[in-house]
């Protein structure tokens, strides 16, 4: 699966097999409810912890006129509304926060699932206490505050602390890419709690990672989309261990890997807004292509024949009347 699973992309607009590059013009087909485009938020629709641009939101409105659209992110609904607008629940057909543990359709709540009920307070305290000790001993350039965020469907762990500034966030991301702070932390937690508590871990965004029960990754939201034949998913953390990996690689979806929101817009325009030129009938070509440009055996067009006839007639008149 790469940036377009090429053999399935162009044909998937209406969920039918068709040669790549031969999409039916969406304007002629109207809105398809057999297709949904599902988007991660951070790094896909917007820069991490930044607002989506007016251009992106405008493109979402245009896309919604062609097919169903939805969001699935790890953050809670408050953060998603801050990035996508207060009315985002009504701007998307399906909306999933916390990997789909909180689900909406057409602006109405479908369900809320709680990690507290699943793990119980004893297990939660054991996990949190271990993480606090690990972070206390962690030697990184900067530490701020709010190392944990308890959400309905997951626990978000942030080694630098979520109170860091945007500049500190960017600097930590570079540091983490080099020294793998989060990856090492996750590896230890997997070994200690993965099997014991049935937990899964995924790295997302710039500064944190999520902890949740196995199966509560972003594929959790697919249970609400079982009636939709074709599901496109767009995300940036699609590598193994990233929080988009499971849904990106799931056989029920067509995965598209992006690096930034600009990639998302480029792919959408290529897949859903590029209208194939209409087929031109052979007879019309015969009427417009000059005879000297036709291939061997091609017939001259009517205009050429008329011109030749006039020339022959004029020559005949000159020969018959030399003094003309």
C-alpha positions as CSV (number, residue, x, y, z in Angstrom):
1,X,0.0,0.0,0.0
2,X,1.5,3.2,-1.0
3,X,0.4,6.7,-1.7
4,X,-2.4,5.3,-3.9
5,X,-3.0,1.5,-4.0
6,X,-2.8,2.1,-7.8
7,X,-4.7,-0.9,-9.1
8,X,-7.8,0.0,-7.1
9,X,-7.9,3.8,-7.0
10,X,-9.5,5.3,-10.1
11,X,-12.1,2.5,-10.3
12,X,-13.1,3.0,-6.6
13,X,-15.0,6.3,-7.0
14,X,-18.2,4.3,-7.5
15,X,-16.8,1.0,-6.2
16,X,-16.6,-0.6,-9.7
17,X,-13.8,-2.1,-11.6
18,X,-12.5,0.2,-14.3
19,X,-9.2,0.9,-16.0
20,X,-7.0,3.5,-14.2
21,X,-7.6,6.9,-15.5
22,X,-11.0,6.2,-17.0
23,X,-13.2,7.6,-14.2
24,X,-16.7,8.6,-15.0
25,X,-17.0,12.3,-14.7
26,X,-18.3,12.9,-11.1
27,X,-20.5,15.8,-12.1
28,X,-22.5,13.4,-14.4
29,X,-22.9,10.8,-11.7
30,X,-24.1,12.9,-8.8
31,X,-23.3,12.2,-5.2
32,X,-22.4,8.6,-4.4
33,X,-23.4,7.1,-1.0
34,X,-21.4,3.9,-1.9
35,X,-18.1,5.7,-1.4
36,X,-16.7,7.5,1.7
37,X,-13.4,9.4,2.1
38,X,-12.3,9.0,5.7
39,X,-9.6,11.4,7.0
40,X,-7.1,11.5,9.8
41,X,-6.8,15.1,11.2
42,X,-3.2,16.0,12.4
43,X,-0.9,15.9,9.4
44,X,-3.7,15.1,7.0
45,X,-6.4,17.7,7.1
46,X,-4.4,20.2,9.2
47,X,-0.9,20.6,10.6
48,X,-0.5,19.1,14.0
49,X,-2.5,21.1,16.5
50,X,-3.2,23.8,13.9
51,X,-6.4,24.9,12.2
52,X,-7.4,23.4,8.9
53,X,-7.0,26.1,6.2
54,X,-9.9,27.6,4.4
55,X,-8.7,26.0,1.2
56,X,-8.9,22.5,2.8
57,X,-12.3,23.1,4.3
58,X,-13.6,24.4,0.9
59,X,-12.2,21.2,-0.7
60,X,-14.1,19.1,1.8
61,X,-17.4,20.9,0.9
62,X,-16.7,20.2,-2.8
63,X,-15.9,16.6,-2.1
64,X,-19.0,16.1,0.0
65,X,-21.0,16.9,-3.2
66,X,-19.5,13.9,-4.8
67,X,-19.4,11.2,-2.0
68,X,-19.7,10.7,1.7
69,X,-16.9,12.2,3.9
70,X,-15.8,11.4,7.5
71,X,-13.1,12.1,10.1
72,X,-11.4,9.6,12.4
73,X,-8.8,10.9,14.8
74,X,-7.2,10.1,18.1
75,X,-8.0,13.4,19.8
76,X,-11.1,14.2,21.7
77,X,-14.0,16.1,20.1
78,X,-12.9,19.4,21.7
79,X,-9.5,19.4,20.0
80,X,-11.0,18.3,16.7
81,X,-13.6,21.2,16.8
82,X,-10.8,23.6,17.5
83,X,-9.0,22.5,14.3
84,X,-12.0,21.8,12.0
85,X,-14.5,24.4,13.2
86,X,-17.2,24.3,15.9
87,X,-19.8,23.0,13.4
88,X,-17.6,20.1,12.1
89,X,-20.0,17.4,13.3
90,X,-22.5,18.8,10.7
91,X,-19.8,19.4,8.1
92,X,-19.0,15.6,7.8
93,X,-21.4,12.7,7.2
94,X,-19.5,10.6,9.8
95,X,-17.3,11.9,12.6
96,X,-15.2,9.7,14.9
97,X,-13.1,11.1,17.8
98,X,-10.8,9.0,19.9
99,X,-10.4,6.4,17.1
100,X,-14.2,6.0,16.9
101,X,-14.9,5.4,20.6
102,X,-17.0,8.5,20.3
103,X,-19.0,8.3,17.1
104,X,-21.5,10.6,15.2
105,X,-23.5,10.3,12.1
106,X,-25.1,13.4,10.5
107,X,-24.3,15.3,13.6
108,X,-26.1,12.9,15.9
109,X,-24.3,10.7,18.5
110,X,-24.1,7.0,17.7
111,X,-22.1,5.6,20.7
112,X,-19.5,6.3,23.4
113,X,-17.2,3.6,24.7
114,X,-15.1,4.0,27.8
115,X,-11.6,2.6,28.6
116,X,-12.3,3.1,32.3
117,X,-15.0,0.4,32.2
118,X,-12.7,-1.9,30.2
119,X,-9.5,-1.6,32.3
120,X,-10.8,-0.8,35.8
121,X,-9.1,1.7,38.2
122,X,-6.5,-0.8,39.5
123,X,-5.0,-1.4,36.1
124,X,-5.2,2.3,35.1
125,X,-3.3,3.3,38.3
126,X,-0.6,0.7,37.7
127,X,-0.1,1.8,34.1
128,X,0.0,5.5,35.0
129,X,2.4,5.0,37.9
130,X,4.8,3.1,35.7
131,X,4.7,5.9,33.1
132,X,5.2,8.6,35.6
133,X,8.4,6.9,36.9
134,X,9.7,6.4,33.4
135,X,9.1,10.0,32.4
136,X,10.7,11.2,35.6
137,X,13.9,9.4,34.7
138,X,13.8,10.3,31.0
139,X,16.6,12.7,29.9
140,X,15.2,14.9,27.2
141,X,16.0,18.6,26.4
142,X,12.6,20.0,27.6
143,X,9.8,18.9,29.9
144,X,6.7,20.8,30.5
145,X,3.3,19.8,32.0
146,X,0.4,17.5,31.3
147,X,2.1,14.2,30.6
148,X,-1.2,12.3,30.5
149,X,-4.6,13.0,29.0
150,X,-7.3,10.6,30.0
151,X,-9.9,10.2,27.2
152,X,-13.0,8.1,26.8
153,X,-11.3,5.5,24.6
154,X,-7.6,5.8,25.4
155,X,-4.8,7.3,27.5
156,X,-2.6,9.7,25.7
157,X,1.0,9.8,27.0
158,X,3.3,12.7,26.2
159,X,7.0,12.6,27.3
160,X,7.6,16.3,26.9
161,X,4.2,17.4,28.3
162,X,1.3,18.8,26.3
163,X,1.8,22.3,27.7
164,X,4.8,22.8,25.5
165,X,4.8,25.6,22.9
166,X,4.6,25.1,19.2
167,X,8.3,25.8,18.9
168,X,9.1,23.2,21.6
169,X,6.7,20.8,19.9
170,X,8.6,21.1,16.6
171,X,12.0,20.8,18.3
172,X,10.9,17.6,20.2
173,X,9.6,16.0,17.0
174,X,13.1,16.5,15.4
175,X,14.7,15.1,18.6
176,X,12.4,12.2,18.6
177,X,13.0,11.4,15.0
178,X,16.7,11.1,15.8
179,X,16.6,9.4,19.2
180,X,13.3,7.5,19.0
181,X,12.2,8.6,22.5
182,X,8.6,7.5,21.9
183,X,9.4,4.3,20.1
184,X,11.6,3.1,23.0
185,X,9.0,4.1,25.6
186,X,6.3,2.2,23.7
187,X,8.5,-0.9,23.3
188,X,8.9,-1.1,27.1
189,X,5.2,-0.6,27.7
190,X,4.4,-3.3,25.2
191,X,6.6,-5.8,26.9
192,X,5.3,-5.0,30.4
193,X,1.5,-4.3,29.7
194,X,0.7,-5.5,26.2
195,X,-0.3,-9.1,26.9
196,X,-1.0,-8.6,30.6
197,X,-3.7,-5.9,30.1
198,X,-4.5,-6.6,26.4
199,X,-3.2,-3.1,25.4
200,X,-2.1,-1.7,22.1
201,X,0.1,1.4,21.6
202,X,0.4,3.7,18.6
203,X,2.6,6.8,18.0
204,X,0.7,9.8,16.5
205,X,1.2,13.5,16.0
206,X,4.4,15.2,17.0
207,X,4.8,14.6,20.8
208,X,2.7,11.8,22.2
209,X,1.4,8.2,21.8
210,X,-1.9,6.5,22.6
211,X,-2.6,3.5,24.8
212,X,-5.8,1.6,24.3
213,X,-7.3,-1.9,24.4
214,X,-6.4,-4.2,21.4
215,X,-8.7,-3.6,18.5
216,X,-9.5,-0.1,19.7
217,X,-7.3,1.5,17.1
218,X,-8.8,3.5,14.2
219,X,-10.3,0.3,12.7
220,X,-12.8,0.5,15.5
221,X,-14.8,3.1,13.5
222,X,-15.2,0.7,10.6
223,X,-18.0,-1.1,12.4
224,X,-20.2,1.9,11.7
225,X,-19.3,1.9,8.0
226,X,-20.1,-1.7,7.2
227,X,-22.9,-0.8,4.7
228,X,-20.5,1.4,2.6
229,X,-18.8,-0.7,-0.1
230,X,-15.8,1.6,-0.8
231,X,-13.8,3.3,2.0
232,X,-10.9,5.5,1.2
233,X,-8.6,6.4,4.1
234,X,-6.1,9.2,4.1
235,X,-3.5,9.5,6.9
236,X,0.1,10.5,7.6
237,X,1.2,8.0,10.3
238,X,0.8,4.9,8.2
239,X,4.1,3.2,9.0
240,X,3.9,0.2,11.4
241,X,3.6,1.6,14.9
242,X,1.9,4.8,13.7
243,X,-1.7,5.5,14.7
244,X,-3.0,5.3,11.1
245,X,-1.2,1.9,10.3
246,X,-4.0,-0.5,11.2
247,X,-6.8,1.3,9.3
248,X,-4.5,2.1,6.4
249,X,-3.5,-1.5,6.0
250,X,-6.9,-3.0,6.7
251,X,-8.4,-4.9,3.7
252,X,-11.7,-3.1,4.1
253,X,-10.1,0.3,3.1
254,X,-8.2,1.8,0.2
255,X,-5.2,3.5,1.9
256,X,-3.6,6.7,0.9
257,X,-0.4,7.8,2.7
258,X,0.3,11.5,2.9
259,X,3.0,13.6,4.5
260,X,1.1,16.9,4.9
261,X,-2.2,18.5,4.2
262,X,-1.0,19.6,0.8
263,X,-0.6,15.9,-0.2
264,X,-4.1,15.3,0.8
265,X,-5.5,18.1,-1.4
266,X,-3.3,16.9,-4.3
267,X,-4.5,13.3,-4.1
268,X,-8.2,14.3,-3.8
269,X,-7.9,16.5,-6.9
270,X,-6.3,13.7,-8.8
271,X,-8.8,11.1,-7.8
272,X,-12.1,12.9,-7.6
273,X,-11.8,16.2,-9.5
274,X,-9.9,15.3,-12.7
275,X,-12.6,14.8,-15.4
276,X,-11.6,12.6,-18.3
277,X,-11.9,14.4,-21.7
278,X,-15.0,13.2,-23.7
279,X,-14.4,10.6,-26.4
280,X,-14.3,12.2,-29.9
281,X,-16.1,10.2,-32.7
282,X,-13.9,9.1,-35.6
283,X,-16.2,10.9,-38.1
284,X,-15.5,14.2,-36.4
285,X,-11.8,13.7,-36.7
286,X,-12.2,13.1,-40.4
287,X,-13.9,16.4,-40.7
288,X,-11.3,18.4,-38.9
289,X,-7.9,16.9,-39.6
290,X,-6.3,18.3,-42.8
291,X,-5.6,15.6,-45.5
292,X,-1.9,16.3,-45.5
293,X,-1.8,15.3,-41.7
294,X,-3.7,12.1,-42.2
295,X,-2.0,8.8,-42.0
296,X,-1.6,6.4,-44.9
297,X,-4.9,5.4,-46.4
298,X,-6.9,8.2,-44.7
299,X,-9.6,9.9,-46.7
300,X,-9.5,13.6,-47.5
301,X,-12.2,15.7,-45.9
302,X,-15.1,17.4,-47.6
303,X,-13.5,20.8,-47.6
304,X,-10.3,19.5,-49.2
305,X,-12.3,17.8,-52.0
306,X,-14.3,20.9,-52.7
307,X,-11.1,23.0,-52.9
308,X,-9.5,20.6,-55.3
309,X,-12.7,20.6,-57.4
310,X,-12.7,24.4,-57.7
311,X,-9.0,24.4,-58.7
312,X,-9.6,21.8,-61.4
313,X,-12.6,23.7,-62.7
314,X,-10.6,27.0,-62.8
315,X,-7.7,25.3,-64.7
316,X,-10.2,23.9,-67.2
317,X,-11.7,27.3,-67.8
318,X,-8.2,28.8,-68.4
319,X,-7.3,26.0,-70.9
320,X,-10.6,26.4,-72.8
321,X,-10.2,30.3,-73.0
322,X,-6.4,31.1,-73.4
323,X,-7.2,34.8,-73.5
324,X,-9.0,34.8,-70.2
